Amino acid sequence: MKKHFLLFLFAWMAATVMVAQDGSLAYLNKQCPQLTQLYREELKNCHAHYIFAVDVSLSMCKYEETVRPALDAFVKALPMGDRMTIIPFAHDAISNKMGYDATIDAQTKNSMVQMLSTLYPQGADRRDRQYYDTDIYKAQQAVAKSVQMNQQYDVNIIVFISDLLHCPENNIDRQFNGTEMGDMHTLMKSAYNANSESMVFTLELPQSGSPAGYVYPQLQELYNDWGVKVEQQRVPNNSEALIRQWFDQQKDRIMFMKLQSIIIRENKANPIVVKTEANIDGKVKAHIDWKATKLYPKITLDSTYISNSDFYFKANPDYIHYSEAGEMHADIELGQIKHKDFGFHPLADTLHFDVKLPVDYQNEIDKLLEGRPGALANSSVYVERSIFTFVLPFWLTVTLAILLILYIIGVIKAIGRNSKLCLKANITLYDAEGNQLDDVRRLPKQSSGAVVLFGAGGSASQTRVDDAEWQFEIRKKNGNPLLVFQKPKFVWTKKRGYCAAGKAQSGVLSYDSPTSIRLKCGTGVSDITHGIKVQLTK
């Protein structure tokens, strides 16, 4: 029954490859019909790397006539382009029997069959101490190195064939120590890439009284850490139908793994690169780089949102439901992050982009990725900065605030300027012929709010002029402090008498040159006319 089991195993594996080569994809058509059709040609060219680590220690020699013919049949059935690696091991990966590793073609098939004829020790070789025990650690190292040197293959099928007896004489159940586990992790880090799919089978040929499992739990833990599935199968002693059923399950699994490796590679072929920046007003600009693939021919931007409940995102309506096919290299104004209240608010949260790659077969992709990150794994960004929320942009708010401060300062200075400016002037009188009537009258500096009446007497007169029947007033007119550039000034106004020769009845006194005023005592032609020149002094 044991011999029949292995014959069934290798016959199944050979049939699996041949079925794939012939394009029989019934199982995949049932599981992932759209992706199977889409990648039919890629599946035909998806080659596997089969690695057989074969225990050739003395306790395994009794299985030679079971293992060797089965391997021989499997090698002969392999299609061109697949790779076959055979690693014999006992105490070590046997130094004088290095196994075989080659891409299958007509010549390598013959060479591998010849090598299998000397797989197990014969005659005197059986007395060599290197065949006395079994070291899975050395075998695992050789397997990992083989995977590392052949990373171009999308699928790795690894089969350990052993009775898992470390030392049959003493029935020792050896375990990997910490150093060995660390060394294997280091080796496997460089051996297993993220795009390939791997599966490990440990086929244990039972030995009476052998410790069950050997290092299997540690081997399983080691591979699981790198995302590789491990299954242990002891050679069953039940019906042939159950054996065939197990074979069929593995055949379907390998086909699934091939499609899985293709989709994983395609999923990573052209990832979406989203670079964003948010300014102090919360305006978000995104630069998106993306190129269509066979798997994802189109991209769609549906919306953007912020996680923090105190903030909200006001999307740019031009890019809601925006979509593009083929290729995208765009700078997009996505919208604006705002807070519920006005002011500065610290934000340290994630901004999510509802970027989608719409396809009809997304459920099939999810099934094949099995929890791995999708192409949209980078469709969010962490934003950490202060956000200013107001009816006006930050720069305009700051500008208006500065202008307001400057204006207030200007008003204060205008008020001070109004209070400091006082009246001081020289006043000269002339007759109708232009003769100076007397010396220049020097008007002393008055208070900032003083009003000076000049001319005819009367109780209100401050400065009397002989023979004058006229009177004019000099008054300070303050500038409006709210109009910060309006300076205070002195104005004159006729209070009594008549204007001479159509002269104005009021006017503004100038610092730059004397201001001329002509007033007369009566309305007749012969009435005395006075010319007055007022020169403001500082």
Beta strands, then each sheet from edge to edge (+ up, - down):
strand 1: 48-55
strand 2: 83-89
strand 3: 100-103
strand 4: 155-162
strand 5: 197-204
strand 6: 229-234
strand 7: 273-278
strand 8: 283-291
strand 9: 298-306
strand 10: 311-315
strand 11: 322-325
strand 12: 327-339
strand 13: 343-356
strand 14: 380-389
strand 15: 425-430
strand 16: 441-443
strand 17: 451-455
strand 18: 463-464
strand 19: 471-477
strand 20: 489-496
strand 21: 498-499
strand 22: 506-508
strand 23: 515-520
strand 24: 529-536
sheet 1: 3+ 2- 1- 4- 5- 6-
sheet 2: 7+ 8- 12+ 10-
sheet 3: 11+ 9- 13+ 14-
sheet 4: 16+ 15- 24+ 23- 21+
sheet 5: 18+ 17+ 19- 20+ 22-
end
